[in-house]
């Protein structure tokens, strides 16, 4: 199976969000080919949730898990720590009061 580049995946994800009228933007541009991606879901009420892609060791499938959630300053601090460990990390911020992020849809794992 061919692995998609991070840049290609991010572009496709942003397009899918746009098609669903969900605002999103790149906060940190990581490595175009192999950078990991964090998704920050900002519900515009002072709280946020940060997702990271993980592997399920039992099934071998990739899935999105919650890295952290809570007050937005706390989630921003967690993202800053992750960027300190990995400067090639992408950060995408999704803004949706309904909490939609589309990460559970086919093709986004």
N, C-alpha and C positions, 0 to 999 in steps of 0.2 A: 504494500500500500504506500502510495506517495504521500509524503508529509507536506502540508501547506506551509508556506512561509508565514511568519507572524504578520508581515505587512499585508499580505493577501487576505488573511483571516480577518484582520482588523477592518480592512476596507469593506469586506463582505458583511461583517457584523454591523458596521455603521450604516451601510445601505439598507439592511433589513430593518434596523431601528427606524430609519428615515421613512421607509415605506409604511411603517405603523405609526407615524407621527410622534415618535418618541425622541426628544432631543438628546443628543450625546456628542461628546467631543473628546479628542485626544488630549490628556493632561500631560503625559510624558511619552515621548516617542522613543521606543526601545530599539533593539537591534532588528533590522528588517527581515533577516532570515530566521533567526532562532530565538528571539527574545520571548520570554514568558509574558503573559498578559494578566493583569488584574482588572476587574470590573468593579467600579464604585457605583452603587445604586444610591442616588441622593433622592429621598422622598420629599425634599423641600420643606420639611417640618423640623429641621434641626438634627435629624437622625439620618444615618446612612448604614449601608451594608456593603462589605467588600467580599467579592468572590474570587477564588483562584481555581485553576484547573488542576485536577488531581487524578490519579489512577486508582481504580478499584482493584486491589490485588486479587480478589476472588474471581472477578469476571474478566479482568484485563481491559475493561472499558474505561474511557476517560469520562469524567464528570466534573461538574462545577460544585464546589463546596464553599461554605461561608468561612472566610478567614477571620473576619471580625465584624461586629455590628455594635451600634450604640450612637452616642452623641457624635455629630460630624467631626468636631475637633479631635476626638479620640481615634476615629477611623482614619483621618488624615495623618495623624501621628504614626499609626500602624503602617500606612502606605509609605511614609517617609523612611521608616525603619527598613522596610523591604527594599526600597530603592537604594538604601545604604549598602545592603548586602549584594544587590544585583543592579548595577547601573544600566544593564541592557533591558530592563523591565519596562513593558508598556503599561500605561494606566489610562483606562477609558472611563470617563464619568458619564453615567446615564442619569438623566433627571426626569423623574416621573412620580407624580403624587400617588398614583395607583400602585406603585411598586413593580411595574412591568420592566423586565430586563431581557426577555426572550431566550435566556440561556438554556431553558428546558426544552426548546424546540429542536426538531431534527436538524442535524448538520452543524450544530454549534458546539458540540462537545469536542 
